[in-house]
Every structure is written in structure tokens, then in C-alpha cells.
Amino acid sequence: MKEFEFEPGMALEEELANFLKNVVNSMAKLDLINFFFSNPYTIDTVDGLALRIGRRVEGIEKTVEELSEAGILEKRVQGELVLYAFVPGNKWYELIERLLKSLDTRETRLKIITYIIKLEGLT
């Protein structure tokens, strides 16, 4: 597989790097993806999800919607209640699995987190 150097000395497989840049691109998204991948049967509101991942509701409303638009989460409306659930087997599933597996190694985890922080413009 071709390696993609997204920062000098920080090589990552190109498809995974593009997934980070174009889909994940924030720590909140990474947290939500990690949560749903580990808890694939969870169906919850934005308020509930914020509580589960330790973030403020205002900080993840747009994020949850973007993950829904990307096809990673499914938005379910039941009356006035808006719920979100993981879409198993979604088009990103294999990349999500590879991304989360790559977080197991400290060096790669640091590279990914550093890259996402730069995408967020926090540095």
C-alpha cells in the first residue's frame, strides 16, 4: 500500500490519510466514531451522545449531523425526538476499522491526533 506523508516524517497509508482529511477531520468525530464502533447498537440523541463521550452538546450537534450526511450514522426522527445510530457495513466501515486499529500503536495514534488537531486549526 502506498504511504502518504501528511507531515514530514509522518507517513500514513494514503487512503486512511484521505479519510482523516475529508471525513473524520475533528477530534469530536474521532471520539464519536470510536464510541459507535465500540457500541454499534447504541441509539441516542445528541444530548445523550455528548454525555457518553464527555463533550458539550453545542460542540457535537454539527459533528453528528456531518457523520450522518457521510453515511456513518443514521438519523432517525421519532416525533420530536432525533436519534442517531451507527450504520453497520457503511461504505467507510473498513476504513474506520483500520483507523481504530492504527490507534493501538502509540506512535501512529500521536500522528493521527496531531494531524486532526492541525486540520481543526488548533495549533
C-alpha positions in Angstrom: 0.0 0.0 0.0 1.2 3.5 -0.8 2.2 5.6 2.2 1.1 9.2 2.4 3.3 11.7 4.2 0.8 14.2 5.6 3.5 15.9 7.7 7.3 15.5 7.3 8.3 12.1 8.8 4.7 11.2 9.4 3.7 8.6 6.8 0.3 7.0 6.8 -1.4 4.9 4.2 -2.9 7.3 1.6 -6.5 6.1 1.7 -6.6 6.4 5.5 -5.0 9.8 5.4 -7.6 11.0 2.9 -10.4 9.5 5.1 -9.0 11.6 8.0 -8.8 14.7 6.0 -12.1 14.5 4.2 -14.4 12.7 6.7 -13.0 12.4 10.2 -11.2 15.8 10.4 -12.0 16.6 14.0 -11.4 15.1 17.4 -15.1 15.1 18.2 -15.7 13.0 15.0 -13.0 10.6 16.0 -14.5 10.3 19.5 -17.9 9.6 18.1 -16.7 7.1 15.5 -14.7 5.3 18.2 -17.7 5.3 20.6 -20.1 3.9 17.9 -17.7 1.3 16.6 -17.3 0.0 20.2 -21.0 0.3 20.9 -22.6 -0.4 17.5 -26.1 -1.0 18.8 -26.4 2.4 20.6 -29.2 4.6 19.5 -29.2 8.0 21.2 -29.9 11.7 21.0 -27.2 14.4 20.6 -27.6 15.1 24.3 -27.0 11.5 25.2 -24.1 11.2 22.9 -22.4 14.3 24.3 -22.7 12.8 27.8 -21.3 9.5 26.7 -18.2 11.0 25.1 -17.7 13.8 27.6 -18.4 16.7 25.3 -20.8 19.6 25.3 -24.0 19.3 23.2 -23.2 22.5 21.3 -19.8 21.1 20.4 -21.2 18.0 18.6 -24.5 18.9 17.1 -22.9 19.8 13.7 -20.5 16.9 14.0 -23.2 14.3 14.5 -25.1 15.7 11.5 -21.9 15.6 9.3 -21.3 11.9 10.3 -25.0 11.3 9.3 -24.5 13.0 6.0 -21.4 10.9 5.4 -23.4 7.7 6.0 -21.5 6.7 9.1 -24.5 7.4 11.3 -28.2 7.1 10.6 -30.5 9.9 11.7 -33.9 8.6 13.0 -36.7 11.0 13.7 -39.4 9.8 16.1 -41.9 12.6 16.7 -39.9 15.4 18.3 -37.0 13.1 19.2 -34.0 12.9 16.9 -31.9 9.8 17.4 -28.6 8.7 15.8 -27.3 5.1 15.3 -24.2 3.6 13.7 -24.7 2.2 10.2 -23.0 -1.2 10.3 -21.4 -2.1 7.0 -21.4 1.5 5.8 -19.1 2.4 2.9 -16.5 3.7 5.5 -16.6 0.6 7.7 -13.3 -0.9 6.6 -11.5 2.4 6.9 -13.0 3.0 10.3 -11.8 -0.4 11.4 -8.3 0.3 10.1 -8.2 3.8 11.6 -9.2 2.5 15.1 -6.8 -0.4 14.8 -4.0 2.0 14.0 -4.8 4.0 17.2 -3.5 0.9 19.1 0.1 1.9 18.4 1.3 5.0 20.4 3.4 6.4 17.5 0.6 6.2 15.0 -2.0 7.4 17.5 0.1 10.5 18.1 0.5 11.1 14.3 -3.3 10.8 13.8 -4.2 13.1 16.7 -1.6 15.7 15.7 -2.9 15.6 12.1 -6.5 16.1 13.2 -5.6 18.9 15.5 -3.9 20.7 12.7 -7.0 20.1 10.5 -9.1 21.7 13.2 -6.7 24.7 13.2 -6.0 24.3 16.9 -2.2 24.6 16.6 
